């Protein structure tokens, strides 16, 4: 059991280090600035488990004059003795200007840190995300409705709504 916990801690540290390195890498995010932070609440349906409430936090990095956004985020759900914490790095393309409602599509990668209390097993694996959503401007920020599919060892579908508050 201690060996599994040690491996999980190492995987989390490695995943966090990779994410921070990618965000800090000169040129990769050159010209992108933080424009918003926020949260989401939704419904997740992990493969072979019941559906459950999902919580998320995110940031939005934009380059002025472009409709491509970098969206680092983290999601959490818990159901049937199984929980998942997943830090992700997603990229989205918004089809209309910032001050208008807009559909968007995107994708990304993330780590899934799954803990199964029923069999006392922790597991981590890479996931690939596909995203589609609608964003609506408001005075406090931007509201959104988003669907997400994560292909991983424990694949999942989710639908969430949330808000991104202006950072500048």
N, C-alpha and C positions, 0 to 999 in steps of 0.2 A: 504494500500500500504506500509506504514512504517513497519507494522508487517511482511510482506513478505520480504522486504529488510533486516530486522533484522534477520529473519530466514536464508536467503541466506548467510549473513555475518557469522553467527554462523556455518553454514554447511561448509563454506570454511575454517574457522579457525579449526574446528574439523578435516576435511579431511587433511589439511596441518599438523596438530599435529600428526595424526595417521601415515602419511607417514614419517615424520621426526623421530618419535619414532621407527618405523620398521627399518629404515636405521641405527639408532644409537644403536639399541638393541645389547648388547654384545652376541656373539655366533651366531646370525641370519646371520650376514654378516661377521663372523669371517674368516679371510684369504682373503677376497675380497678387492681389491684395485681399485681405479679409474684408468682406462686405456684410456678413451677417452670421448670426449664431441662433440656434433655436432648438426646439424639441418636437417630438411627435408621439402620438398615441394611436395604436391600431390593433389589428387582429392578425395573428400569425397562425399558419397551419403547417406545422412540421410533419414530414413524412412519417406515417405509421403512428402518429400521436394525435390527441385531441387538439382542436383549435384553442387559442389562448390570447390573452392581452399581450401586446408588445409595446415596449417603451424605446424611445430613441433620442439621441442628442446628435447635433450636427453643426458644422461650420460651412460657410460658403466662401470660396476664393474665386474672384473674378478678375479678368483682365479687361480694362476699360475698352469699350468698343467691340467686344466679342460676345458671342452668345454661348460660349463654351465655359462651363464652370467646373472647378474641382470641388468635390464635396466629401471631406473626411467626416466619418460618422461612426456611431457605435449603437448597436441594438441589443436588447435583452428581452428574453421571454422565459417562462417557467411553466411546465405542465406535466402531469403524470410522473412526478419525481425526476424529471429531466429539465435542465436549464441550459441556455446558450447565451454567451456573451460574444458578440462579433464586432470587432473593429474593422472598418472598411475604408477603402479609398475608391470613390466613384467619380466618374466624369459624366456630365450631362450636357446636352445641347438643347437650348431653348429656341423655339421657332419664331417667337415674336419679341419685340423690344421690351426692355426692363419695366417700363411704366404701363404695360398692358397685360391682360391675362394671357397666358401662353401654355401650350402643351410642350412637353419635353420628353426626350428619350435619353437613355444612358446605360452605362454598364460600369463594372469595376471588379475589384477583387477584395477579399477580406479573409480574416482568420476566424474560424468557428471554434470556440472553446466550450465544449459540451461536457456537462457533468451529469451523470446518470446515478442518482441516489439509490435506485432500485437494485443495481448490481455493483455499487461503489466503484464506478469506473469513470475516469476522466479521459477525454480524447480531444485532440485538436487537429483540424484539417483546413486546407485552403478551400475557399468557396468562390464561385464566379457569379456575379450579380447581373441581372437584366432589369431595367427600370423604365417605367412609363408613368407620366403624371401630368397634372395641371397645376399651374401656379397663378394666384390671384393677388394683385397689389392691394395694399391697404396703408393707412397712415402710419401704423406702428411697425409695419414690415410687410411680409408676403406670406399669405396662407397657401397651403398646398394640399393636394390629394394625390397619393402615390401608390402604385402597385409595384411589387418587387418579387422576383423569383431568384432564389439562391440555389445554385447547383453545387452540391457538396455531398459528403458521405451521408449527411442527414439533410436532404434537400427540403426547402420550405417555400411557401407562398405567403405573402403578406399584403395587407392593404392598410394604409395609415393616412392620417391627417395631422397637420401640424402648422407651426408658424416659424418663420425666420425673422428675427428682429434685426433692424439695421444696425450695423457696427460703426458706420461713419456718418 
